[in-house]
Structures are given as structure tokens and as C-alpha cells.
Amino acid sequence: LRPKNIGSFLRTRQSSKKTHRVMIKPIQTLTPSLEETLPLRIIRVQPKRAYPLHKRKDSIELVIVAAGTGDRVSSSQSGRANRIRIGTGDVFAIHEDESHSYENVDGLALLKIILQPLTRWLPISELFQLPGYYAMFHIDPKIQGIHDATPPFKLKENELSKVLCWVEQLEEEIEFKEEGYKFVSKGIIMQLLALICRSYPESHHSISFNRQTRANLGVAQALDFIENHYAEEISFERLRSIANMSHSGLLRAFRFCVDQSPIDYLIHTRIAKAKNLLANPNLNISEVSLSVGFNDPNYFTRKFKALTNLTPRQYRQTIFNPEMQSHPTDSEALSA
């Protein structure tokens, strides 16, 4: 499964009736539509020459370099083209509306897994517990469009073999659509994402990388801690220790990567979790407040309203009766 040359990037599919070979086509002519009932598609690309910057709408592009080398080019906010050399085993994510291209290619063979936003169709809450998830799918893609790109995540040889095998299985499931193919396909994608997110921190600790890459991983580790301990008392010093960064370094990196301070991000996370709990009518407002880390229900109400323009009680009413025009109670009005 490990491509050794251009011809090896061709793949053979087996069916009960026939065997056929699928040739790689230029990216300009390879335009399959999203699978109707499974929001993903796989595109095998072997760029022959450089092509203009382009972008994709309403989807995430997970790119695996199966063979060869080339320059990955992305457009910065200033309009300057940032580039980084990529090679066999490299993996990176491209967010929707991110302009990108490839230049100076030498036998470059790419596997592109085009995904609609993951939270819409995969049960990936446990994936949020891995630092690699935040670094791979949130921090790294944003960084590419701001300044010179950081070294991409690289799979080990045995990991790349697994991924290529899973992609082959995924292609067959999507093509032949045997009974239960959607269930199997989702399982394959989840295995692939888990392997990447588990391996990301180890990969970046084992290679030479710059200060910004180290900062990105530190922020990702802090985000992971917040996701798993948001209901606990979390101090800035605790996050600084987890990220292994200085006070000013963590504050600067956090604002750079997620556009918020660590404490603001913690509050936003707690409010997001509170929204989910408010859908449970058996929990009162005080119980929801305590469950997400706010010891003072009045402070919780103020923060909730500041971020949503609704009190927790009003928000709950919109869940169970969206058309109800609710008004704050006396106690809520005083709290707000």
C-alpha cells in the first residue's frame, strides 16, 4: 500500500464480477459530488504542474501525502503566499475558504478526504479529549493563513500503511454500498481520525520544530485540559503549567490561536456546556450552574446573558417552546 512510484498510486478494486483499475486524473477534471447519504468523498490527486490558488466551500479537507514531494502554498491575510515543503507521510487539514495550491511537485500523490463539519455527522466528543484534535483541525489550519507555515504532522511508516489501507476500504464501502456501508464507513473514518490525533503530539515532539509550532501544541494541550476539566476550578497558572509556557507566552499564543484569553475561552466553554444541560428539564438553574463550574448562580446568569443575550431560564424556554416570548423573572432581572 505504500506508493513507491507514480504507477503505484493507481489502485485496483475487487468486486464479485470484475476487477478494474482506476487512473488518477488531474484535479481540474476530478469533480465528484458529495455522497448523498454520507457527507464525505475521497479524491486521489497527482498534480503534474503548479495550479492557481483555490478554495473549497462548506467542507474540511484532510490531506494525506501518499508519495512524492512538493510545496504546499497558502495565502496569508496580507496576500503573501506562504509555503512549506511537504513529503510522504505528511498530513494536514485545510478549512473551508482557505486558499491553497501546490507547486514544485516531484511525484507528488495526494489523498484528499473531503468532509463536511465533523460534529454534524460523527459522534466525536471523545476526540475533543486529545490535544492533537485541537492542534490538527483548529490551530494549524488557522496558522497557515497568517504567517509562514509550521512543519506538518508526519505519520510513521507503519501508521501511513494503516491509513492507506483504511482509505482503500473506505473507497470500496462508498463505491459498492453494501448493506450497512454507512455504519462501516463512519467507523473507518473514526479510526483514521483517532490515529492522527493520538500521534500528533508524539510526532511534533520527535522532530525539530520552531517556536510557533511548540506554542501551538502548548495551546492545544491547554484546550484539551479545559475540555475535560471545565467544571473544576481552573487557574491561569494551572493552564500555564500544562502548556509548559511562560505567562506572557501562553496569553499571546492563546490570543493568536483562538482569538481569546484562556479565561475567556474557559467561560465560553462552560456556557456551551450549560446550553446542553439546560435541555434537561430535571435540572434547575443552580444545578446547571454548579455542573459547569460556576459556584455562584447569579454570576452564571450574568455571564450567560452576556454571551447569549438571554438568561438561562429564557434560553430553556426557547428550547421547549421556540415561539414563546419569555421575559426574565424578578430574580433574573436583578442578577442581570
DOZARO-391158 format. One line per field, with one value per residue (C-alpha): residue number from 1; x, y, z negated. Coordinates in steps of 0.5 Angstrom, whole numbers, plus 500, padded with zeros to 3 digits. Layout:
% DOZARO-391158
seq [NUM	...]
east [X	...]
north [Y	...]
up [Z	...]
This chain:
% DOZARO-391158
seq [1	2	3	4	5	6	7	8	9	10	11	12	13	14	15	16	17	18	19	20	21	22	23	24	25	26	27	28	29	30	31	32	33	34	35	36	37	38	39	40	41	42	43	44	45	46	47	48	49	50	51	52	53	54	55	56	57	58	59	60	61	62	63	64	65	66	67	68	69	70	71	72	73	74	75	76	77	78	79	80	81	82	83	84	85	86	87	88	89	90	91	92	93	94	95	96	97	98	99	100	101	102	103	104	105	106	107	108	109	110	111	112	113	114	115	116	117	118	119	120	121	122	123	124	125	126	127	128	129	130	131	132	133	134	135	136	137	138	139	140	141	142	143	144	145	146	147	148	149	150	151	152	153	154	155	156	157	158	159	160	161	162	163	164	165	166	167	168	169	170	171	172	173	174	175	176	177	178	179	180	181	182	183	184	185	186	187	188	189	190	191	192	193	194	195	196	197	198	199	200	201	202	203	204	205	206	207	208	209	210	211	212	213	214	215	216	217	218	219	220	221	222	223	224	225	226	227	228	229	230	231	232	233	234	235	236	237	238	239	240	241	242	243	244	245	246	247	248	249	250	251	252	253	254	255	256	257	258	259	260	261	262	263	264	265	266	267	268	269	270	271	272	273	274	275	276	277	278	279	280	281	282	283	284	285	286	287	288	289	290	291	292	293	294	295	296	297	298	299	300	301	302	303	304	305	306	307	308	309	310	311	312	313	314	315	316	317	318	319	320	321	322	323	324	325	326	327	328	329	330	331	332	333	334	335	336]
east [500	506	507	514	513	508	505	504	499	494	489	486	479	476	469	465	464	470	477	478	484	482	487	489	486	488	485	481	477	476	470	465	459	458	456	448	448	455	458	465	469	476	480	486	491	497	499	503	505	503	496	493	491	484	479	473	467	463	468	474	480	484	490	495	501	502	508	513	515	512	511	504	502	497	495	496	492	496	496	503	504	506	510	512	516	511	513	511	507	505	498	495	488	485	479	473	475	483	486	492	496	502	508	515	512	516	512	507	501	496	490	484	479	473	469	463	464	465	460	455	455	460	460	467	466	472	476	476	480	486	491	492	485	485	492	491	484	483	490	495	490	489	496	497	494	497	505	510	507	510	512	507	505	508	506	511	512	507	502	502	501	495	492	492	489	483	482	482	477	473	473	470	465	463	463	459	455	453	448	451	456	455	456	462	465	464	468	474	474	474	479	483	482	484	490	492	490	494	500	500	504	509	510	512	516	520	522	526	520	520	518	511	510	511	507	501	502	502	495	493	494	491	485	485	485	480	475	476	476	472	467	473	477	482	487	491	497	495	494	501	504	500	502	509	510	511	505	506	508	501	497	500	499	492	490	494	491	484	483	481	485	485	480	475	476	474	468	465	467	463	457	457	456	451	447	447	445	439	436	435	428	430	436	435	439	443	445	447	451	455	455	459	464	460	459	455	449	448	455	453	447	450	456	450	446	453	454	447	443	438	438	439	431	430	434	431	424	427	429	422	418	421	416	415	417	419	421	426	424	425	431	434	433	437	442	443]
north [500	505	508	507	511	514	508	505	511	507	503	496	495	488	486	480	481	484	488	494	500	507	512	518	525	532	535	540	534	530	533	528	531	529	523	524	520	520	527	525	524	522	525	522	527	527	534	535	542	548	551	557	558	555	554	550	552	549	543	541	538	533	532	526	526	518	520	525	532	539	546	547	554	558	565	570	575	580	577	574	567	562	556	550	543	537	530	523	521	529	530	537	540	545	549	552	558	557	559	554	551	546	548	545	538	532	525	528	524	526	523	528	526	532	532	536	539	533	535	535	527	524	522	525	528	524	526	533	530	529	535	533	535	542	543	539	542	548	551	549	551	558	559	557	563	568	567	562	555	551	544	539	533	527	519	514	509	504	509	511	504	503	510	508	501	505	509	504	500	507	508	501	502	508	505	499	501	494	494	498	501	508	505	502	508	512	507	507	515	515	510	514	521	518	515	522	526	521	521	529	531	525	527	534	532	528	533	539	545	552	556	558	550	549	554	551	545	548	552	545	542	547	547	539	540	546	541	535	539	545	544	545	551	552	558	561	558	551	552	556	549	545	548	549	556	563	567	572	567	563	569	571	564	564	570	568	561	562	570	570	570	563	565	568	561	557	562	561	553	553	557	552	546	550	550	543	542	547	542	537	540	536	540	547	553	553	545	547	553	548	543	547	550	557	557	563	562	570	570	565	568	575	571	567	573	577	572	570	576	571	569	561	561	565	560	554	557	557	550	547	553	557	561	563	570	570	575	575	573	579	575	574	581	583	578	581]
up [500	499	506	509	515	520	522	515	514	518	515	516	514	513	514	515	522	524	523	526	525	524	527	523	526	526	520	525	528	522	519	516	512	504	503	502	495	493	492	495	501	503	508	511	514	517	519	526	525	521	521	518	511	510	504	502	499	493	492	489	493	489	494	494	498	500	504	507	505	507	504	500	502	498	498	492	489	492	499	499	501	495	497	494	497	496	497	496	490	488	486	485	485	490	487	492	495	494	501	502	508	509	513	515	515	516	516	511	510	505	502	500	496	496	490	488	481	477	471	476	477	473	465	464	457	454	460	457	451	455	456	463	465	463	466	472	474	471	469	475	481	478	477	485	487	482	483	485	484	479	480	482	478	481	480	479	484	480	479	486	488	484	486	494	492	489	494	499	495	495	502	503	498	501	508	507	502	499	493	487	491	488	481	483	487	480	476	481	481	473	473	478	474	468	470	473	466	462	466	467	460	461	468	466	460	464	470	470	470	469	463	466	467	460	458	462	458	452	453	456	449	445	449	448	441	441	445	440	433	435	429	424	421	427	426	431	427	428	435	436	433	437	443	441	443	439	437	443	448	446	446	453	456	454	457	463	464	461	461	454	447	443	438	443	447	441	440	447	446	439	443	449	444	440	446	447	440	440	445	439	435	429	427	424	426	420	421	428	426	421	426	431	426	423	416	416	420	420	424	428	430	432	436	440	442	444	449	451	450	446	439	437	436	442	446	443	446	453	453	451	454	459	460	453	452	445	440	434	427	422	419	426	428	421	423	430]
